Amino acid sequence: ATAYNATLDSTTKYVRFKLSGSNVVLIQGKDGTTTNSTTTATTLSAATYYLFTIDGHRPGYFDFHIDDNLVGTLTQADFAVTDLMQPSIGIRKDSGTTAPVLTMDFLRIEHLRI
């Protein structure tokens, strides 16, 4: 994985959920060659807990789930077996706007080593 980068979109490789100011969920991926960004049909409600899952068990594909419901799949074929993934959770805001709040209940990471 790459080191911390304050400019999210300049990170070279990632798969992630991203929220806009309207709470519409986007799924995004970048594998060093291909960049994908797709708007889902999901808009989150305030003060509600959600379970977000990114499943990368199929080579070249990442399935995105919210509350165990598939919300989208990205094709990111150029991830290498040697690529490292670094989990992160963050919240950002524009200067001069009110402070956003994020409550995270737990984080679980599973992986298979071959």
NORTA-V232218 format. One record per residue. N is the residue number from 0. RES is the residue in one letter. PHI is phi in radians with two decimals (* if undefined). Layout:
((N;RES;PHI) (N;RES;PHI))
This chain:
((0;A;*) (1;T;-1.47) (2;A;-1.20) (3;Y;-0.95) (4;N;-2.38) (5;A;-1.19) (6;T;-1.74) (7;L;-0.95) (8;D;-1.29) (9;S;-1.59) (10;T;-1.16) (11;T;-1.35) (12;K;-2.49) (13;Y;-2.90) (14;V;-2.35) (15;R;-2.83) (16;F;-1.56) (17;K;-2.49) (18;L;-1.93) (19;S;-1.56) (20;G;-1.10) (21;S;-1.58) (22;N;1.21) (23;V;-1.34) (24;V;-1.53) (25;L;-1.93) (26;I;-2.02) (27;Q;-2.41) (28;G;-2.63) (29;K;-2.58) (30;D;-1.99) (31;G;1.67) (32;T;-2.16) (33;T;-1.93) (34;T;-2.00) (35;N;-2.17) (36;S;-2.55) (37;T;-2.27) (38;T;-1.46) (39;T;-1.54) (40;A;-1.55) (41;T;-1.82) (42;T;-2.07) (43;L;-1.38) (44;S;-1.80) (45;A;-1.15) (46;A;1.02) (47;T;-2.27) (48;Y;-1.48) (49;Y;-2.32) (50;L;-1.87) (51;F;-1.80) (52;T;-2.33) (53;I;-2.03) (54;D;-1.96) (55;G;-1.98) (56;H;-1.31) (57;R;-1.64) (58;P;-0.94) (59;G;1.53) (60;Y;-2.28) (61;F;-2.22) (62;D;-1.70) (63;F;-1.97) (64;H;-2.19) (65;I;-2.18) (66;D;0.91) (67;D;1.16) (68;N;-1.86) (69;L;-1.14) (70;V;-1.93) (71;G;2.94) (72;T;-2.34) (73;L;-1.98) (74;T;-1.66) (75;Q;-2.30) (76;A;-1.30) (77;D;-1.68) (78;F;-1.27) (79;A;-1.67) (80;V;-1.03) (81;T;-1.49) (82;D;-1.16) (83;L;-1.80) (84;M;-1.93) (85;Q;-2.10) (86;P;-1.21) (87;S;-2.67) (88;I;-2.30) (89;G;-2.57) (90;I;-2.45) (91;R;-2.35) (92;K;-2.55) (93;D;-1.29) (94;S;-1.05) (95;G;1.56) (96;T;-1.67) (97;T;-1.18) (98;A;-1.27) (99;P;-1.36) (100;V;-2.21) (101;L;-2.31) (102;T;-1.94) (103;M;-1.94) (104;D;-1.48) (105;F;-2.77) (106;L;-2.32) (107;R;-2.20) (108;I;-2.17) (109;E;-2.15) (110;H;-2.67) (111;L;-1.92) (112;R;-1.96) (113;I;-1.84))
